[in-house]
């Protein structure tokens, strides 16, 4: 049985729905010794900012049950270095290149978008509205719908490329933020970034991260990510790119059923740098076993009751 793994995120066609997640796979081809980039649906860069950033002081990573905390702080050499030194190495990579951009002001986001607009190797921009490890974890662009919309509107004005808005789970209603960025011109939503958490060394009476708080990622957050993908898909008409805890081909297909058009693999790359390639190769077999000829037929196929409102919180209640 011949199966198709092709999916579309808006106008962008991907050979399969498996992408790397920003911050877990390098800026460019650092992981190519483990997995050929041509095997993947796309590579998403580590966040690039207007100016170089040294990142947060160590310790800035800590292992947790079924996951990890990080407080890297968007360490990178800046957009000028990325454009001059990294992008040329990505030509001929054989996959879609999505550049993740970050900033601390609307002007920062717009500057990065404008600088990359003429770069043909970059096929979409993922706008990091939601890093919990800068600005004291205040998350202004991902917790305030107006600020999120302002950042996306500025990026939309600065580029003709597809714009993906990466949202935070650390909000009361991610659906409201999703609606705001859709209205501002986002072509897709990436859901989600890390959850704000912490770890403690009780003997030293100290947090394990220099910043006290950090972003929790890995399999532990997958149930939250699934729920938020469903919420976003029910709130907007633009595509959803899932991120949060996926570590297998089954996980990828779960996210598609929940409403995602593509799925990013992140923390699991640290556990097994070759896992993302295994996931891609496993998808056709799972589709054939289930007699599914086109993977796109799974997108948004969840059979579930419509959530009801209960004291301001959405929940599926059994009657």
N, C-alpha and C positions, 0 to 999 in steps of 0.2 A: 504494500500500500504506500503510495506516494503522499507525503504530507508537506504542508507549507508552514514555515515558521516566520514568514514575513509579517511584520506589523507596521503600523503607521502612527507616528506621534504628530498629529496635524499633517502638514505637507511633507514631513520628513519620513522617508521609508527606511526601515531597519531590516536587515536580513534575518534577525531574530530579536526577541524582546530583552536580551540580556546585556546590561550595561555595567561598567564599573561605577562605583560610587565615589564622589568627590572626597579627596583626602585619604583614600585607602589604596590608591593604585598609581600614585606618582603624578607628575605633570604631563609626562609624555609616554615614552616607550620603556620605562624602567622595568616593567614586568614582562617584557617580551621573551626573556629567557625561560619563563614558566609557561606562558600561553601566547600564541601568535595573536596579535591584535586583530588580524583579519578574520579570526574566528568569531569575534564578538559583534553584537549589534552596534555598539558604540563605546568610545572611551570618554569618560567625563574627567576633566582635569581637577587637580587640587585647586582650591580657591586662589585666584590671582587678584591682587589689590593694586590700587593706583600707585602706591609707593611701597618699597620693600618693608617687610615686617620681620622682626627677629623672633616673634612668637613669645609665649609666656615662659617664665622661668621653670626649670625642672624642680621637682618631679611633675610631669604633666601627662602621665598615663598610669592607669591602675587597673588590674584585672578584677573582675567581679563575677559572681555566679552567672553563667550563661551570657557573659558579655564583657564589656570593658568601659572604663571612663577615660575620656581624654580632655585635655585642656591645652591643646597645641597653640591656639591663638592665631591661627591663619598665617603661620610662618611661610614666607615666600619672598622671592627676589624682586617682585614688582612687575607691573604690566609691560614696561619697556623691555626688560630682560626676557620675559616670556615671549614677546613678539619677535625679538631679534634672535634669541638662542634656541627656544623650544619649538616654536611653530615650524621652522624649516625641517626639523627632524621628523615631523608628523606627516609630511607629504608622502604619499604612497603607503600609508599605514594599512590601507585596505579596509578601513572601517570609518564610521561617522565620528567626527571629533566635536565634542560639546565642551566649551570652555566655561568653567564656573567662575563668576566674578563676584567680588565682595567689596564692601565699602562702609564707611562710617557716616557718609552724608549722601544725599541725592546726587550731588555733583560728582562724587567719587564713582558711583555706579554709571552715570551717564558718560563720564570720561572714558572708562574702560570699554564701554559698549561702542563708543564712537571710534576708538583706536582700533578695535577689532573688526569693525564693519567691513573694511576692504580686504580682510584676510579670507581668501577663498577656502582655505583648509578648515576654517572654523565654520561648522554648519548649523550651530545653535548656541545660544548663550543661556546658561543656567544662572539665575540671579540668586545669590545666597543672602536671603533676607533674615536668616535664622540661626547664625552661629551663636551658641550660648557661651562662648569662651572669650568674647571681647566686650568692651564697654561695661564691665562689671556685671555681665549676664543680664543686662536690662532688656535686651532684645527689642529695641524700639521699632525696627522695621517689620518685625513679624508679629508683634502683639498689638499694634495699632493699625487698624484697617486703612486709615487715611494715609499714614506714612508708608505703608506697604504699597498702596496704590500710587503714591507720588513717586516712589522709586521705580516702579514698573513703568509708569507713564514716561519718565525721563529716559529710561532705557529704550522704550518703544520708539520714542522720538529720535533717538541717536542711532538706531540701527534698523536695517531691513531684515535682519536674520530672525529666525524663530526665537522667541523669548520664553524660557521656562522659569517660573517663580518657585523657588524652593522654600517651603513653609515649615514653621516650627510646630511641634506638638504641644509646646508649653503655653497653650492658650485655652480659653474657655470654650470657644467655638471655632474650629478651624474652617468650617463651612463659610462663616461670615468673611474671614480673611480671603478665602478662595474666591468668593464672589467679587470682592473688592479688586483683586488683581486681575481677574478676568475682565472686569469692566474697564480697567486701566490699559488693557491691551496685551495681556499675557496670552501666549499661544498654547501653553501647557502648564501644569502644576506638578512639582516634585514633592511628594509627601511620603516620608517626613524627614526632618533632621533629627538630631539626638534629643533625648529627654534630659532635663537638668537633674543631676544627682550628685551624690558624694560618697566617699568611703573614709573610714576612720581607723587609725591605729590606736586602739584603746589603751595600750600600755604607755605610749608616748603622749597620749591625749592630743594627738594632732591629726588633721586631715591628711589623706594620702596624696592630695594634689596641692601644689603651691597656691593655687587660686581658690582653694576650699571646694568650690563646686566645679563640675565638669559635665560633659555630655555623655550620657549612657547610650551605648549602641550594642548590637549583637542580637543573637536569638531571643534574649530576654524581652526585647521590645517589639517583637513581631506581632503579638496580639493587638498592641496599641496601633501599630502601623496599619494592620488590616482594617481595623475599625475606622481609622482616619481616611484611608483610601475610599472606603465605602461612603463616608460622610462627604468627602470632596466630590466624588462622582455623582452623588445625588444633589449637590449644590450648584454645579457648573456644567457647562456643555463642552468645555475644552478638555483635551485628554489629560490623564493622570499618569505620571511616572512614579512608581512605588519605590520606596527606599526604607529599609528598617527590618533587619533580622533575617533576611533571606539567606539560606545556605545550601539549598538543594533545588533540583528541577521541580520537585513537587511544590516547594515554596513559591517558585516563580509562577506556576500555574494557579496556585491559590490566589496570588495577588491579581492575576488576570481575571479570574472569576469575580473577584471583589470589585473590579472596575478599572484596573490599571491597564495601560496599553504597552508598558515596558516596565522592567524591574531592574533596579540597581543592586549589585552585590558589593557589600562594603567590608564590615569587620571580619567576615569569614575569610577574606583574603589574607589576613594576618595568621589565621590558623592553618590554612592550606593555600599557598599562592597559586596553585594550579587548579583550584576548585572551580573557578569561573569557567574554565574550558570544559571540565567534566560536566558541568551543568548544561552548557550549550549542547554538548554531544548527547546528553541523556534525553533532551526534550523530544526529538523525533520518536524515540522508542515509546515513551509514555503516551504520545499522541496516537501512535499505531495501536498500542495495547487497548486504548479506549475508543478506537475506531473514529478518531477525529482527524479529518483531512486538512483542516485549516485552523491553525492556532488562534487566529483572530476571532473565530466563532466563540471562543471562551470568554472574551472580554466583556465584562459586565453581565455575565450570565447567572449571577447569584440568585438562588431561589430563597427569598427570605421575606418575612412580613415587613411592612413599612414601620420604621421605628415610631413610637408614640412619645409625646412629651409628658414628662412626669416631674413636676416641681422644677421645671427649667432644665432638666437633664434628659437627654434622649436615651431610651432603653427599649429593647424588645421585650415586652411583658407577655408571659404565658397566661392565658385566660383559663 
